Every structure is written in structure tokens, then in C-alpha cells.
Amino acid sequence: MAIVTKRTVMTLYTDKSDVYSHQVRIVLAEKGVNVEIIAIDTENPSAELLKLNPYGTAPTLLDRELVLFESRIIIEYLDERFPHPPLLPVYPVARAECRKMIYRIERDWYSLMSAIEKQQDVDQARLDLQDSLIALEPVFFDKPYFLSDEFSLLDCTMAPLLWRLPLLGVEIPEQCSGLHAYMQKLFQRDSFKSSLTEAEKQMRVA
């Protein structure tokens, strides 16, 4: 693919409130990558973006002559391109299990989030999402992070979803202390704080 836009710094085209863009911004912040972030309107993509990504979608990453435009591809590329700190396990079986769980999070829970946002069977989607998250409670008494002793791409995938729960109208009961502690651990990370756009900050303003 010919690149018509020359940029010497890695560039991320991102939507201000898109959950997949948020994933990538967390990974970039966790890695401490020097990146230019350009806000885009996916409903009206610019000519510059369309020359890079024919779908005009967010997130889109430009790294020299490489263009990537699918969040899971982007976050795994960033983990390989900037190996410290590692966000995927070293061993193949553990890496595969992590990838499988990311797929399940997006397929099961992100789809419920999307249904709520699109006003599709909202009450049932909220209930299903709430019940699924509550069922995770025992997980957070076993490991400090999601199925891991270390912060990983799983947490980069979970954090944007959990941050949006109040906006989605999904409440986690106070007795789910493990899940609440996990959320606070994620939200207090410097990388998470710096990943937030102004629109995302407003999602949890009382």
C-alpha cells in the first residue's frame, strides 16, 4: 500500500470515545510510546485517513510505512514492537489462552455493550452484562489482575469496558468487593489515566 502521508512519529488516528481506540491508547501509554494522537470522526472520515485506511475506521495506527487498522492486530503489534513491559505471556500456550480470552471478552461482553449503545433489547443486555461480570467475582480473589499476576492485554481490553459501566447503566453490587478492587486498581494506573480523552473522563463525572 502506498503511503502518501509522511510522518516521522508514530501516529494513532482515534475516536474520542470508541472502546477499541481506548484499548490502543492504554497500551501505548503502558509502553511509554511517543505517539501523535489525531482525533477523527468515523462518521465523516478525512481524505487523509481514507488514503491510509479504506474503511475509515478507528483505531488506525501509522508507524513509518506500516498501517494497521484493527485493534487486536494493533495491540499485539505494539507489544512485539515495544517488548517492555511485556503484555502477553512468554509461553505459547499461555499466549494462546490470553488471545482466546480477549476474543471472548469482545465477542460476549463488547457485543452486549454495543447492544446497549444501539438501544437493542437494552434491559436484557444490561442484565446479561451485569450477571456475567458478577460471575467473575471469584477470579479477583485468586490473581491481582485478570487471570494473571501481571498487568496484560486482557486488562487493556477489560478496562475500557469497566470504565463505561455507569454510562451503560450497569451497576456492580458493593458486595462484589474483588471486582470493585480490580476496577480501582486499573483506573488508578498512570497509563490508564493518561489514556483517557476528555469525552471519556466525562463518562464518570458525578
C-alpha positions as a Markdown table, in Angstrom:
| # | Residue | x | y | z |
|---|---|---|---|---|
| 1 | Met | 0.0 | 0.0 | 0.0 |
| 2 | Ala | 1.5 | 3.4 | -1.0 |
| 3 | Ile | 1.6 | 5.9 | 1.8 |
| 4 | Val | 1.0 | 9.4 | 0.8 |
| 5 | Thr | 1.3 | 11.0 | 4.3 |
| 6 | Lys | 4.9 | 11.1 | 5.7 |
| 7 | Arg | 5.1 | 11.2 | 9.4 |
| 8 | Thr | 8.3 | 10.6 | 11.4 |
| 9 | Val | 6.5 | 10.0 | 14.7 |
| 10 | Met | 4.1 | 7.0 | 15.2 |
| 11 | Thr | 0.6 | 8.3 | 14.7 |
| 12 | Leu | -2.7 | 7.0 | 16.0 |
| 13 | Tyr | -6.0 | 8.0 | 14.5 |
| 14 | Thr | -8.5 | 7.6 | 17.2 |
| 15 | Asp | -12.1 | 8.2 | 18.1 |
| 16 | Lys | -12.7 | 10.2 | 21.2 |
| 17 | Ser | -15.0 | 7.6 | 22.9 |
| 18 | Asp | -14.5 | 4.4 | 20.9 |
| 19 | Val | -13.8 | 1.4 | 23.2 |
| 20 | Tyr | -11.3 | -0.1 | 20.7 |
| 21 | Ser | -9.4 | 3.1 | 20.3 |
| 22 | His | -9.3 | 3.3 | 24.1 |
| 23 | Gln | -7.6 | -0.2 | 24.2 |
| 24 | Val | -4.8 | 1.0 | 22.0 |
| 25 | Arg | -4.3 | 4.2 | 23.9 |
| 26 | Ile | -3.9 | 2.2 | 27.1 |
| 27 | Val | -1.2 | 0.0 | 25.5 |
| 28 | Leu | 0.6 | 3.0 | 24.1 |
| 29 | Ala | 0.6 | 4.7 | 27.5 |
| 30 | Glu | 1.7 | 1.5 | 29.2 |
| 31 | Lys | 4.7 | 1.2 | 26.8 |
| 32 | Gly | 5.5 | 4.9 | 27.1 |
| 33 | Val | 5.5 | 5.3 | 23.3 |
| 34 | Asn | 6.0 | 8.7 | 21.8 |
| 35 | Val | 2.9 | 9.0 | 19.6 |
| 36 | Glu | 0.9 | 11.6 | 17.8 |
| 37 | Ile | -2.8 | 11.1 | 18.5 |
| 38 | Ile | -5.2 | 12.5 | 16.0 |
| 39 | Ala | -8.9 | 12.6 | 16.8 |
| 40 | Ile | -11.2 | 11.6 | 13.9 |
| 41 | Asp | -14.8 | 11.5 | 13.1 |
| 42 | Thr | -15.6 | 8.0 | 11.9 |
| 43 | Glu | -19.0 | 9.2 | 10.5 |
| 44 | Asn | -17.1 | 11.6 | 8.3 |
| 45 | Pro | -13.5 | 10.3 | 7.8 |
| 46 | Ser | -11.0 | 12.6 | 6.3 |
| 47 | Ala | -9.3 | 12.1 | 3.0 |
| 48 | Glu | -6.0 | 11.7 | 4.8 |
| 49 | Leu | -7.4 | 8.8 | 6.8 |
| 50 | Leu | -9.1 | 7.2 | 3.9 |
| 51 | Lys | -5.8 | 7.1 | 2.0 |
| 52 | Leu | -4.4 | 5.1 | 4.8 |
| 53 | Asn | -7.4 | 3.0 | 5.8 |
| 54 | Pro | -10.0 | 2.4 | 3.1 |
| 55 | Tyr | -12.6 | 1.6 | 5.8 |
| 56 | Gly | -12.1 | 5.0 | 7.5 |
| 57 | Thr | -12.3 | 3.3 | 10.9 |
| 58 | Ala | -10.7 | 3.9 | 14.3 |
| 59 | Pro | -8.3 | 3.0 | 15.6 |
| 60 | Thr | -5.8 | 3.3 | 12.8 |
| 61 | Leu | -2.1 | 3.2 | 13.5 |
| 62 | Leu | 0.6 | 4.6 | 11.2 |
| 63 | Asp | 4.2 | 3.5 | 12.0 |
| 64 | Arg | 6.6 | 4.7 | 9.3 |
| 65 | Glu | 5.4 | 2.7 | 6.2 |
| 66 | Leu | 3.1 | 0.3 | 8.2 |
| 67 | Val | -0.6 | 0.9 | 8.5 |
| 68 | Leu | -2.7 | -1.2 | 10.8 |
| 69 | Phe | -6.5 | -0.8 | 11.4 |
| 70 | Glu | -7.8 | -3.5 | 13.7 |
| 71 | Ser | -7.4 | -3.1 | 17.5 |
| 72 | Arg | -6.3 | -6.6 | 18.3 |
| 73 | Ile | -3.7 | -6.5 | 15.5 |
| 74 | Ile | -2.5 | -3.1 | 16.7 |
| 75 | Ile | -2.1 | -4.0 | 20.4 |
| 76 | Glu | -0.3 | -7.2 | 19.6 |
| 77 | Tyr | 2.0 | -5.4 | 17.2 |
| 78 | Leu | 2.8 | -2.8 | 19.8 |
| 79 | Asp | 3.6 | -5.5 | 22.4 |
| 80 | Glu | 6.1 | -7.0 | 20.0 |
| 81 | Arg | 7.4 | -3.7 | 18.7 |
| 82 | Phe | 8.0 | -2.4 | 22.2 |
| 83 | Pro | 8.7 | -5.5 | 24.3 |
| 84 | His | 9.0 | -3.8 | 27.7 |
| 85 | Pro | 6.9 | -4.2 | 29.7 |
| 86 | Pro | 5.5 | -7.4 | 28.1 |
| 87 | Leu | 1.8 | -7.5 | 28.0 |
| 88 | Leu | 1.4 | -11.1 | 26.6 |
| 89 | Pro | 2.7 | -14.2 | 28.3 |
| 90 | Val | 6.0 | -15.7 | 27.1 |
| 91 | Tyr | 4.9 | -19.2 | 26.6 |
| 92 | Pro | 2.8 | -20.2 | 23.5 |
| 93 | Val | 0.1 | -22.0 | 25.5 |
| 94 | Ala | -0.4 | -19.1 | 27.9 |
| 95 | Arg | -0.3 | -16.6 | 24.9 |
| 96 | Ala | -3.0 | -18.6 | 23.1 |
| 97 | Glu | -5.2 | -18.7 | 26.2 |
| 98 | Cys | -4.8 | -14.9 | 26.6 |
| 99 | Arg | -5.7 | -14.3 | 23.0 |
| 100 | Lys | -8.7 | -16.6 | 23.3 |
| 101 | Met | -10.0 | -14.7 | 26.4 |
| 102 | Ile | -9.6 | -11.4 | 24.6 |
| 103 | Tyr | -11.7 | -12.8 | 21.8 |
| 104 | Arg | -14.3 | -13.9 | 24.3 |
| 105 | Ile | -14.4 | -10.5 | 26.1 |
| 106 | Glu | -15.0 | -8.8 | 22.8 |
| 107 | Arg | -17.5 | -11.3 | 21.4 |
| 108 | Asp | -19.5 | -11.7 | 24.6 |
| 109 | Trp | -19.3 | -8.5 | 26.6 |
| 110 | Tyr | -18.4 | -5.9 | 24.0 |
| 111 | Ser | -21.4 | -7.2 | 22.0 |
| 112 | Leu | -23.7 | -6.6 | 24.9 |
| 113 | Met | -22.2 | -3.1 | 25.4 |
| 114 | Ser | -22.8 | -2.4 | 21.7 |
| 115 | Ala | -26.4 | -3.6 | 22.0 |
| 116 | Ile | -27.0 | -1.2 | 24.9 |
| 117 | Glu | -25.4 | 1.7 | 23.0 |
| 118 | Lys | -27.6 | 0.9 | 20.0 |
| 119 | Gln | -30.7 | 0.6 | 22.1 |
| 120 | Gln | -31.2 | -3.0 | 21.1 |
| 121 | Asp | -33.0 | -5.1 | 23.8 |
| 122 | Val | -31.4 | -2.8 | 26.3 |
| 123 | Asp | -32.8 | -4.3 | 29.6 |
| 124 | Gln | -31.8 | -7.8 | 28.7 |
| 125 | Ala | -28.4 | -6.7 | 27.5 |
| 126 | Arg | -27.8 | -4.8 | 30.8 |
| 127 | Leu | -28.9 | -7.8 | 32.9 |
| 128 | Asp | -26.7 | -10.2 | 30.9 |
| 129 | Leu | -23.7 | -8.0 | 31.1 |
| 130 | Gln | -24.2 | -7.4 | 34.9 |
| 131 | Asp | -24.6 | -11.1 | 35.6 |
| 132 | Ser | -21.6 | -12.1 | 33.5 |
| 133 | Leu | -19.4 | -9.6 | 35.3 |
| 134 | Ile | -20.7 | -10.5 | 38.8 |
| 135 | Ala | -19.9 | -14.2 | 38.0 |
| 136 | Leu | -16.2 | -13.1 | 37.7 |
| 137 | Glu | -16.0 | -12.1 | 41.3 |
| 138 | Pro | -14.1 | -15.2 | 42.5 |
| 139 | Val | -11.4 | -14.6 | 39.8 |
| 140 | Phe | -10.2 | -11.5 | 41.5 |
| 141 | Phe | -9.5 | -13.2 | 44.8 |
| 142 | Asp | -7.1 | -15.5 | 43.1 |
| 143 | Lys | -5.0 | -13.1 | 41.0 |
| 144 | Pro | -4.3 | -9.4 | 41.3 |
| 145 | Tyr | -5.1 | -8.9 | 37.6 |
| 146 | Phe | -7.5 | -10.6 | 35.2 |
| 147 | Leu | -6.3 | -14.3 | 35.3 |
| 148 | Ser | -2.7 | -13.1 | 35.8 |
| 149 | Asp | -0.2 | -11.8 | 38.4 |
| 150 | Glu | 0.8 | -9.1 | 35.9 |
| 151 | Phe | -1.0 | -6.4 | 34.0 |
| 152 | Ser | -1.6 | -7.7 | 30.5 |
| 153 | Leu | -3.5 | -7.1 | 27.3 |
| 154 | Leu | -6.5 | -8.8 | 29.0 |
| 155 | Asp | -6.6 | -5.8 | 31.4 |
| 156 | Cys | -6.2 | -3.4 | 28.5 |
| 157 | Thr | -9.3 | -5.0 | 27.0 |
| 158 | Met | -11.3 | -5.1 | 30.2 |
| 159 | Ala | -10.6 | -1.6 | 31.5 |
| 160 | Pro | -12.4 | 0.4 | 28.7 |
| 161 | Leu | -15.5 | -1.8 | 29.2 |
| 162 | Leu | -15.5 | -1.4 | 33.0 |
| 163 | Trp | -14.9 | 2.3 | 32.8 |
| 164 | Arg | -18.1 | 2.7 | 30.7 |
| 165 | Leu | -20.4 | 0.7 | 33.0 |
| 166 | Pro | -22.1 | 3.8 | 34.6 |
| 167 | Leu | -22.7 | 5.2 | 31.1 |
| 168 | Leu | -24.2 | 1.8 | 30.1 |
| 169 | Gly | -26.5 | 1.8 | 33.1 |
| 170 | Val | -24.8 | -1.3 | 34.6 |
| 171 | Glu | -24.2 | -1.4 | 38.3 |
| 172 | Ile | -21.9 | -3.8 | 40.1 |
| 173 | Pro | -23.2 | -4.5 | 43.7 |
| 174 | Glu | -21.0 | -3.3 | 46.5 |
| 175 | Gln | -20.6 | -6.9 | 47.8 |
| 176 | Cys | -18.5 | -7.7 | 44.7 |
| 177 | Ser | -15.5 | -6.3 | 46.6 |
| 178 | Gly | -13.0 | -8.2 | 44.4 |
| 179 | Leu | -14.3 | -6.8 | 41.2 |
| 180 | His | -14.5 | -3.3 | 42.6 |
| 181 | Ala | -10.9 | -3.5 | 43.9 |
| 182 | Tyr | -9.8 | -4.7 | 40.4 |
| 183 | Met | -11.6 | -1.8 | 38.7 |
| 184 | Gln | -9.9 | 0.7 | 41.1 |
| 185 | Lys | -6.5 | -0.9 | 40.5 |
| 186 | Leu | -7.0 | -0.5 | 36.8 |
| 187 | Phe | -8.3 | 3.1 | 37.0 |
| 188 | Gln | -5.5 | 4.2 | 39.2 |
| 189 | Arg | -2.8 | 3.1 | 36.9 |
| 190 | Asp | -0.9 | 6.1 | 35.4 |
| 191 | Ser | -1.2 | 4.5 | 31.9 |
| 192 | Phe | -5.0 | 4.3 | 32.2 |
| 193 | Lys | -5.3 | 7.9 | 33.5 |
| 194 | Ser | -3.2 | 9.3 | 30.6 |
| 195 | Ser | -5.2 | 7.2 | 28.1 |
| 196 | Leu | -8.5 | 9.0 | 28.7 |
| 197 | Thr | -9.8 | 11.5 | 26.3 |
| 198 | Glu | -11.9 | 14.4 | 27.6 |
| 199 | Ala | -15.0 | 12.7 | 26.5 |
| 200 | Glu | -14.0 | 9.5 | 28.4 |
| 201 | Lys | -13.3 | 11.5 | 31.5 |
| 202 | Gln | -16.8 | 12.8 | 31.4 |
| 203 | Met | -18.2 | 9.3 | 31.5 |
| 204 | Arg | -17.6 | 9.1 | 35.2 |
| 205 | Val | -18.2 | 12.7 | 36.3 |
| 206 | Ala | -20.8 | 12.6 | 39.1 |
